[in-house]
């Protein structure tokens, strides 16, 4: 949280309490606020309520509704007899897992890839689906047994009063269909119990053990109250702070509750909530810690580590440690999305449980017959299909090219309240019978050499979803991704170095005790302890050397990319200078073009003015020429009339000749020509006599 505050450059923060009028707090000293930050829920924990951070880049960060710390501490604070009863119901292995940090960006990037049509995650290397084998190995929950179906009532008032106690229905109006989860913890003195940001798990457990007050309740009621809280806050968590009372009816007979297939119900419930949590929601339901460790085992890119010395612990979730570290937890979901897009396909682990003995995993040994079969996952009013044929590579087979199912098998989702009592198992008897019969056997295609044909069809179908046209990672994103991996390596190195120091100290003490008691009968035991410690120390040191080598390689890659980035920046600066020069020349050319266009317009105006002046002068000269032509025509017409004296017409004023340029006297020339022509044409009197 301190790193977030530094990154946001905050010096004052106001916390508003949701649904609480006129309540707010202002913190001038951010240290006081940081102390209330809870790293597991990403909220500020106050007395009686919690507040989320509203300042976030992009959309709000996903919040998980899982409250694992209190479930674990409550269970271990119960009397031993009640713990044994809960273990016989099938929850003992799961509750032995120490709670770990939830990798929220990892879960957010993972849930965005969920495809509801085929109930699978759309990954770059193919479909990925959590199976019953994953549930059995990772959680230890029973996956084979009776289906989790039962009654759904209109009113659970009488059932809650009988099974949990009358105090849970006192003052409530009927019908009662849900129960507030906070009332369950409050009934045993654990109201508002939350693990502090600086509080270790052991310290939190000590506080819960001191505050737990079971009162004079019977052992069965105390177990039912705890298991109900376990259902609502862990196994069947939803996006609400209330739980449907139908789960309480499953606890009427505690012996019968131990015969249910809780693992299959948990997986079906998770499948039913993934679509809703993938659509613009800031919280998610279902058992998200299982989903997180499942991703770590299949494509290990989170910041969880397998703890040295836990190789034989069951279930497999107990072997993982996910410690919060600012250098790792400050990453964004966008970084995880990019890492998933570019994760090497050959590093995906399809069969992570090879080498595990079924004898050490009771849930695995019992559920083995179901691991290669088509099944329907039942959880009361919810039925989800497990499309195992899409992920047969988890069985060690090659994946054939098949059509993605379009919900051909029966599926139901009923999460509403009914107006009357209903028996879901009786209404859907064929679905229950399908589960009881063990589903259908998955057919193996034996003549395949690889899964390339399936990948071609897969990439063609999900080209838009896989963003295949954007697989080239920008250099800046690649550097950021390498820095994130380097930070994860540094976190694990720090942890391993501390473990090496501890092992060396224990080895020195063992050797000292061996030397001191060389002659005693405890010598073989001391020698065996020293040998085991030396082997553990050798493994830890080998792992440290391996991580240091990986860190050096990642550092070298980062330096190479940084150098390439600097060269690209230099090239970009050079190209930017050239671009500016080109733009300057373009501006000069544009200016010259504008100047030439202006000069052209001026010249064109001058030419037009000159032409108009010439036309005006020509128009002024035209009437004078017309009048002169008409006068000449009158003279010509008068030549044939002897009675008309030449020049006897209207006298032309002398001023008229002065107004035009002098013309040549061609009229007289024409008259003389005409007279001579007429004379030549008329015969003389002598010629007429001779004729």
Secondary structure, DSSP 8 states (H G I E B T S, - for coil): -HHHHHHHT-S-EEEE-TT-TT-EEEESSHHHHHTTEETTTTEEEETTEEEE----SSS---EE---HHHHHHHHHHS-HHHHHHHIIIIIHHHHTS------HHHHHHHHTTEETTTTEEEETTEEE---HHHHHHHH----SSB-B--EE-S--HHHHHHHT-GGGTTT--S---EEEHHHHHHHTT-TT----TT--HHHHHHHHHHH---TT--HHHHHHHHHHHHIIIIIT--SSSEEETHHHHTTSSHHHHTTB-HHHHHHHHHHHHHHHHTSS-SEE-S-HHHHHHHHHHHS--SS-EE-TT-TT-SSGGGGEE----HHHHT--HHHHHHHHHT--GGG--S-TTTT--GGG-HHHHHHGGGTTEEEEEEETTEEEEE-GGGGGGGGT----------S-S--EE--S--SS-EEHHHHTHHHHHHHHTT-EE----TT-S-SHHHHHHHHHHTHHHHTGGG-S--HHHHHHHHHHHHHHHHHHHHHHHHHHHHHHHHHHHHHHHHHHTTTSTTHHHHHHHHHHHHHHHHHHHHHHHHHHHHHHHHHHHHHHHHHHHHHHHHHHHHHHHHHHHHHHHHHHHHHHHHHHHHHHHHHHHHHHHHHHHHHHHHHHHHHHHHHHHHHHHHHHHTTT-TTS-TT-S----HHHHHTS-----HHHHHHHHHHHHHHHHS--HHHHHH-
